[in-house]
């Protein structure tokens, strides 16, 4: 099991007490279980889609029908490559822009993004902008490109803050857009043997010349540059925009968490401006969350959590098998659900005790988890729109859940990628393949869209509007 890479570690009694706290509160809530709220959040009403235009309904139905075929989702990258070759760059762009691109991407420039965000705001939804830049092993691009990525993220901070799209703006950030994956993998290996102190990274962010144990001169220089890029983004966003740092693959996540915790230590003194992501399909996710909570308490910084199930299951399992390692993923869907719900309980408990210092976004398309979270929020007396707890789904998907939650007064964010067709295409292909189980499980949303379309057709035939 990988450990959170810092010198401070929680005691066993502390971990057990937190686990027992979560379990006890779960039993209390289960005993009370308000049926009225469950009925309210049934997510069965097609009227949630009455806000969509005819074109939006037809587009969503067509794309979701396409996504219901596993072979098409699994090979969408190859299919798009062939289409681009046959149609040329301009023809391919003309095909994608009104279809897949319009469904899942906000736009290319600030004017287009603003139009999408204003409409979202009218529906009671909030944008969480995402610059579609990331890397994996073998894709390193050099310091100049990393600097360009930093400028793109600083622009994302500016857009998120300067436009009145949300009263509490958020954005997403991938550390591998600013720091090479190869270095993150090496750091993960090093800190598994000899943990780095988060304060060492904080000093590096402050500009101190630091000697990082185990790194070559070139690697240390690149690490320092990456930390200072992240420092610039955090300085620009603090007290303006909450930055949610994404988790990625297990072979680099400990390094990403180390860097994120250092950013939290420096910038989360008076509020949770930097957040970390916890992937609950991982067997170690609960222990990592508990360790991070203990660290935040000991180091005195506020703590924000993006709670997800995870999107890299197939690759993680194949890699573990190839390297003859234990599978890091829970063996079944039920175990992942238990992991997610348990971690959610832990966070809601600490939020109840101190809502100013702890925050969570319940980032899931799973209706049962959403319903369960809403029930607990009600039971614990947490303000629906107070900022401590919010919900999140992807743009273009799960709108029946997002719109229903917003209608009930909850804070709901949509993850919103933006950029040109060329810039967003790799992002869209990767997301489609990582979220294939979500894409193939959208039958309910498709049925609700179809019901709304049929309702409009009946009205049209009767001479209604």
VOGU-3710 file (C-alpha; in Angstrom, 3 decimals, decimal comma):
1> xxxxxxxxxx> 0,000/0,000/0,000  1,288/3,399/-0,983  1,483/5,910/1,798  0,933/9,647/1,816  4,389/11,016/1,370  5,177/13,201/4,322  6,832/12,782/7,675  3,682/13,250/9,634  1,559/10,124/9,799  -1,601/9,394/11,819
11> xxxxxxxxxx> -1,559/7,089/14,785  -3,540/3,853/14,595  -5,991/4,944/17,328  -6,655/8,161/15,408  -7,400/6,272/12,184  -9,665/3,860/14,030  -11,534/6,666/15,738  -12,218/8,350/12,423  -13,389/5,077/10,882  -15,670/4,406/13,836
21> xxxxxxxxxx> -17,000/7,948/13,670  -17,953/7,451/10,021  -19,536/4,063/10,739  -21,493/5,309/13,734  -22,882/8,326/11,905  -23,819/6,085/8,969  -25,915/3,899/11,281  -27,555/6,971/12,803  -28,472/8,374/9,409  -29,660/4,989/8,147
31> xxxxxxxxxx> -31,953/4,717/11,144  -33,549/8,088/10,419  -33,533/7,830/6,594  -36,067/10,484/5,527  -38,205/8,849/2,836  -39,521/12,198/1,669  -36,097/13,296/0,439  -35,572/9,980/-1,369  -38,845/10,509/-3,212  -37,898/14,085/-4,072
41> xxxxxxxxxx> -34,607/12,971/-5,598  -35,984/10,105/-7,674  -34,373/11,458/-10,895  -37,278/9,988/-12,883  -38,900/13,170/-14,162  -38,304/14,024/-17,848  -39,449/17,605/-17,147  -35,852/18,312/-16,113  -35,119/18,463/-19,853  -37,799/21,039/-20,710
51> xxxxxxxxxx> -35,098/23,688/-20,544  -33,333/22,130/-23,560  -33,975/23,228/-27,127  -35,170/20,840/-29,837  -31,669/20,765/-31,264  -30,098/19,989/-27,906  -32,548/17,135/-27,294  -31,922/15,560/-30,712  -28,147/15,983/-30,412  -28,016/14,381/-26,954
61> xxxxxxxxxx> -30,222/11,482/-28,048  -28,052/10,806/-31,104  -24,763/10,954/-29,212  -26,017/8,833/-26,329  -27,282/6,263/-28,818  -23,797/6,175/-30,356  -22,268/5,756/-26,906  -24,497/2,768/-26,132  -22,398/0,607/-28,488  -19,225/-0,543/-26,660
71> xxxxxxxxxx> -17,317/-1,225/-29,871  -17,792/2,398/-30,987  -16,709/3,838/-27,621  -13,698/1,505/-27,373  -12,467/2,458/-30,844  -13,604/6,097/-30,960  -10,000/7,328/-31,175  -9,288/5,260/-34,281  -12,647/6,154/-35,828  -12,021/9,868/-35,345
81> xxxxxxxxxx> -8,501/9,537/-36,781  -9,910/7,876/-39,907  -12,639/10,507/-40,216  -10,091/13,293/-39,924  -7,941/11,730/-42,649  -10,917/11,328/-44,992  -12,565/14,692/-44,330  -9,475/16,829/-43,760  -8,998/19,160/-40,800  -11,715/21,632/-41,816
91> xxxxxxxxxx> -14,273/18,993/-42,764  -13,620/17,054/-39,565  -14,073/20,216/-37,503  -17,360/20,966/-39,284  -18,570/17,447/-38,421  -17,542/17,508/-34,759  -18,421/21,078/-33,780  -22,239/20,762/-33,885  -22,225/17,218/-32,481  -19,773/15,683/-29,987
101> xxxxxxxxxx> -17,884/18,933/-29,429  -21,063/20,937/-28,731  -22,302/18,249/-26,324  -19,189/18,014/-24,153  -17,147/21,223/-24,721  -18,102/24,791/-23,771  -16,404/26,532/-26,703  -13,095/27,693/-28,112  -12,826/31,335/-27,051  -14,069/33,412/-24,144
111> xxxxxxxxxx> -17,096/34,666/-26,070  -18,296/31,134/-26,891  -17,545/29,929/-23,369  -19,486/32,875/-21,902  -22,582/31,994/-23,912  -22,478/28,420/-22,630  -21,812/29,501/-19,052  -24,588/32,094/-19,014  -27,084/29,473/-20,117  -25,773/27,094/-17,477
121> xxxxxxxxxx> -26,124/29,806/-14,849  -29,763/30,367/-15,806  -30,383/26,672/-15,115  -28,903/27,008/-11,630  -25,695/25,156/-12,537  -22,136/26,342/-11,936  -19,143/25,831/-14,238  -15,901/24,216/-13,154  -13,552/25,046/-16,017  -11,006/22,435/-17,098
131> xxxxxxxxxx> -8,067/23,159/-19,387  -7,844/19,912/-21,419  -4,104/19,414/-20,974  -2,431/16,374/-19,412  0,406/13,933/-20,017  1,269/10,322/-19,464  4,598/8,522/-19,628  6,409/9,072/-22,919  4,563/12,319/-23,674  6,878/14,835/-21,972
141> xxxxxxxxxx> 7,009/18,097/-23,885  9,763/20,305/-22,436  9,938/23,383/-20,212  8,677/25,827/-22,856  5,469/23,856/-23,352  5,004/23,490/-19,590  5,329/27,280/-19,302  2,707/27,671/-22,052  0,429/25,307/-20,128  0,906/27,451/-17,033
151> xxxxxxxxxx> -0,171/30,538/-18,974  -3,271/28,668/-20,188  -4,142/27,807/-16,594  -3,562/31,362/-15,419  -6,006/32,428/-18,140  -8,448/29,846/-16,787  -8,121/31,430/-13,330  -8,776/34,857/-14,851  -11,868/33,724/-16,777  -13,281/31,841/-13,799
161> xxxxxxxxxx> -12,882/34,879/-11,538  -13,696/37,807/-13,814  -16,977/36,487/-15,234  -20,093/36,378/-13,059  -20,823/32,711/-13,830  -20,692/31,485/-10,246  -20,533/32,992/-6,796  -17,906/30,446/-5,746  -15,875/29,614/-8,881  -13,850/26,431/-9,266
171> xxxxxxxxxx> -11,432/25,065/-11,850  -9,628/21,774/-12,399  -5,881/21,284/-12,720  -3,709/18,334/-13,751  -0,208/18,488/-12,316  1,166/16,482/-15,262  0,446/19,504/-17,469  3,134/21,364/-15,483  5,491/18,616/-14,315  6,728/15,614/-16,289
181> xxxxxxxxxx> 5,074/12,246/-15,560  8,509/10,610/-15,547  9,608/12,797/-12,651  6,329/12,106/-10,816  6,947/8,368/-11,166  10,514/8,710/-9,859  9,341/10,841/-6,938  6,736/8,202/-6,110  9,461/5,560/-5,952  11,749/7,751/-3,839
191> xxxxxxxxxx> 9,195/8,855/-1,276  7,972/5,283/-0,796  11,429/4,618/0,696  12,172/7,991/2,290  9,178/10,378/2,560  9,720/14,039/1,720  8,511/16,623/4,200  5,799/18,862/2,713  7,605/21,842/4,235  10,576/21,132/1,950
201> xxxxxxxxxx> 8,323/21,696/-1,058  6,793/24,809/0,486  10,287/26,287/0,846  10,999/25,423/-2,794  7,780/27,202/-3,834  9,008/30,223/-1,915  12,145/30,258/-4,066  14,675/28,651/-1,742  17,393/26,592/-3,470  16,498/23,106/-2,255
211> xxxxxxxxxx> 18,395/19,845/-2,579  15,853/17,111/-3,257  17,226/13,746/-2,087  17,518/11,151/-4,843  17,070/13,538/-7,781  19,742/14,414/-10,306  20,666/18,047/-10,869  18,487/18,197/-13,986  15,547/16,486/-12,305  15,797/18,789/-9,286
221> xxxxxxxxxx> 15,859/21,837/-11,575  12,756/20,614/-13,424  10,984/19,851/-10,142  11,763/23,333/-8,866  10,427/24,894/-12,087  7,258/22,794/-11,821  6,694/23,783/-8,195  7,124/27,445/-9,046  4,620/27,126/-11,908  2,118/25,629/-9,486
231> xxxxxxxxxx> 2,961/28,370/-6,996  2,117/31,060/-9,564  -1,243/29,468/-10,330  -2,059/29,112/-6,631  -1,053/32,725/-5,919  -3,327/33,908/-8,720  -6,278/31,813/-7,535  -6,216/32,125/-3,739  -9,255/34,029/-2,407  -10,689/34,005/-5,953
241> xxxxxxxxxx> -11,002/30,536/-7,495  -10,877/27,099/-5,871  -8,370/24,843/-7,664  -9,262/21,145/-7,698  -6,184/19,029/-8,429  -7,009/15,819/-10,282  -5,709/12,401/-9,307  -4,250/10,322/-12,143  -2,535/6,892/-12,129  -1,383/4,988/-9,041
251> xxxxxxxxxx> 2,209/4,932/-10,300  2,390/8,713/-9,896  -0,431/9,640/-7,472  1,736/9,709/-4,313  3,943/12,382/-5,907  0,883/14,342/-7,049  -0,603/14,181/-3,546  2,685/15,296/-1,994  2,780/18,359/-4,236  -0,902/19,094/-3,594
261> xxxxxxxxxx> -0,464/18,841/0,166  2,426/21,282/-0,032  0,199/23,701/-1,954  -2,499/23,253/0,688  -0,008/23,909/3,482  1,010/27,183/1,872  -2,291/28,492/0,512  -5,100/26,941/2,603  -4,445/28,858/5,803  -7,804/30,633/5,941
271> xxxxxxxxxx> -9,885/28,605/3,507  -9,860/25,562/1,206  -8,533/27,034/-2,047  -6,495/24,014/-3,141  -8,292/20,633/-3,162  -7,119/17,083/-3,712  -8,936/14,214/-5,458  -9,552/10,785/-3,932  -10,391/7,817/-6,192  -12,652/5,478/-4,250
281> xxxxxxxxxx> -12,235/2,535/-6,600  -8,750/2,165/-5,093  -8,466/-0,129/-2,079  -6,210/2,391/-0,315  -8,432/5,430/-0,897  -9,948/5,575/2,604  -6,597/5,305/4,359  -5,148/8,018/2,091  -8,053/10,312/2,914  -7,670/9,699/6,648
291> xxxxxxxxxx> -3,918/10,356/6,486  -4,506/13,615/4,618  -7,137/14,713/7,152  -4,697/14,036/9,979  -1,959/15,949/8,184  -4,220/18,957/7,601  -5,111/19,015/11,296  -1,497/18,726/12,457  -0,151/21,250/9,939  -3,062/23,647/10,465
301> xxxxxxxxxx> -4,402/24,018/6,926  -7,920/23,788/5,509  -8,810/20,735/3,457  -10,863/20,370/0,292  -11,793/17,043/-1,314  -13,024/16,055/-4,732  -14,495/12,589/-4,207  -14,695/10,379/-7,300  -14,965/6,676/-8,021  -12,151/6,752/-10,585
311> xxxxxxxxxx> -11,678/6,492/-14,328  -8,522/4,454/-14,958  -9,733/1,013/-13,892  -8,889/-0,953/-17,042  -5,378/0,447/-17,367  -4,619/0,047/-13,665  -5,692/-3,609/-13,678  -3,767/-4,451/-16,832  -0,634/-2,781/-15,481  -0,900/-4,599/-12,147
321> xxxxxxxxxx> -1,260/-7,919/-13,954  1,682/-7,145/-16,234  3,903/-6,246/-13,257  2,623/-9,172/-11,125  1,314/-6,776/-8,474  -1,867/-6,989/-6,441  -4,806/-5,361/-8,191  -5,162/-1,881/-6,605  -8,850/-1,690/-7,579  -11,708/-2,977/-5,435
331> xxxxxxxxxx> -12,817/-6,411/-6,635  -16,457/-5,451/-7,258  -18,789/-2,514/-7,784  -20,346/-2,983/-4,335  -16,956/-2,626/-2,632  -16,316/0,591/-4,568  -19,719/1,893/-3,499  -18,929/1,084/0,136  -15,585/2,840/-0,216  -17,212/5,923/-1,735
341> xxxxxxxxxx> -19,970/6,100/0,849  -17,544/5,542/3,731  -15,231/8,333/2,571  -18,231/10,583/2,070  -19,342/9,877/5,652  -15,906/10,777/7,001  -15,899/14,121/5,197  -19,479/15,024/6,120  -18,681/14,308/9,768  -15,703/16,690/9,855
351> xxxxxxxxxx> -17,662/19,299/7,874  -20,426/19,152/10,476  -17,833/19,878/13,163  -16,045/22,667/11,268  -17,675/23,732/7,975  -15,279/26,624/7,470  -12,193/24,413/7,269  -13,424/21,382/5,336  -15,148/21,107/1,963  -16,161/18,388/-0,454
361> xxxxxxxxxx> -17,529/18,057/-3,957  -19,500/14,847/-4,386  -18,345/14,202/-7,952  -20,390/11,273/-9,206  -23,023/10,245/-11,751  -24,246/7,471/-9,448  -27,806/8,309/-8,439  -27,728/6,264/-5,251  -24,589/8,040/-3,998  -26,111/11,424/-4,827
371> xxxxxxxxxx> -29,347/10,508/-3,078  -27,446/9,195/-0,067  -25,300/12,342/0,157  -28,375/14,572/-0,022  -30,036/12,541/2,716  -27,010/12,898/5,000  -26,742/16,626/4,294  -30,375/16,953/5,390  -29,886/14,827/8,498  -26,725/16,612/9,616
381> xxxxxxxxxx> -28,238/20,060/9,065  -25,571/21,119/6,571  -26,549/24,152/4,499  -27,386/22,983/0,945  -25,807/26,052/-0,593  -23,404/27,014/2,174  -20,267/26,061/0,249  -19,080/23,154/2,390  -20,752/20,489/0,256  -21,539/20,563/-3,446
391> xxxxxxxxxx> -22,153/18,106/-6,274  -20,397/17,664/-9,603  -21,008/15,968/-12,952  -19,524/16,189/-16,441  -20,809/18,717/-18,966  -23,191/17,062/-21,414  -23,956/14,075/-19,184  -26,200/13,231/-16,249  -28,268/16,392/-16,678  -31,338/14,732/-15,164
401> xxxxxxxxxx> -29,355/14,475/-11,898  -27,690/17,896/-12,114  -30,875/19,791/-12,961  -32,921/18,002/-10,295  -30,320/18,795/-7,630  -30,152/22,442/-8,699  -33,944/22,672/-8,601  -33,831/21,392/-5,000  -31,393/24,156/-4,023  -28,085/22,254/-3,965
411> xxxxxxxxxx> -24,849/23,716/-5,334  -24,100/21,791/-8,537  -21,008/22,144/-10,730  -20,453/20,824/-14,229  -16,904/19,953/-15,285  -16,420/22,122/-18,369  -13,559/21,537/-20,839  -12,889/24,233/-23,424  -10,582/24,863/-26,364  -10,372/24,157/-30,084
421> xxxxxxxxxx> -11,463/20,869/-31,668  -7,792/19,905/-32,065  -6,968/20,788/-28,461  -9,951/18,998/-26,931  -10,069/15,907/-29,156  -7,388/13,892/-27,252  -9,104/14,885/-23,991  -12,524/13,781/-25,258  -11,224/10,461/-26,594  -9,425/9,707/-23,334
431> xxxxxxxxxx> -12,466/10,646/-21,241  -14,743/8,525/-23,421  -12,531/5,481/-23,030  -11,963/5,996/-19,305  -15,687/6,547/-18,670  -16,987/3,836/-21,003  -19,020/2,232/-18,225  -20,688/5,588/-17,541  -21,299/6,212/-21,242  -22,767/2,756/-21,740
441> xxxxxxxxxx> -24,984/3,173/-18,676  -26,847/6,288/-19,790  -29,931/4,403/-20,912  -32,047/6,102/-18,264  -30,996/9,584/-19,353  -31,621/8,600/-22,970  -35,105/7,320/-22,065  -35,934/10,548/-20,231  -34,758/12,596/-23,212  -36,931/10,452/-25,488
451> xxxxxxxxxx> -39,952/10,989/-23,218  -39,448/14,746/-23,370  -39,120/14,615/-27,155  -42,330/12,565/-27,435  -44,138/15,025/-25,153  -43,172/17,914/-27,424  -44,207/16,027/-30,528  -47,639/15,287/-29,007  -48,052/18,953/-28,128  -47,025/19,968/-31,632
461> xxxxx> -49,546/17,571/-33,158  -52,267/18,961/-30,882  -51,324/22,484/-31,850  -49,603/23,255/-28,552  -46,230/24,937/-28,063
//
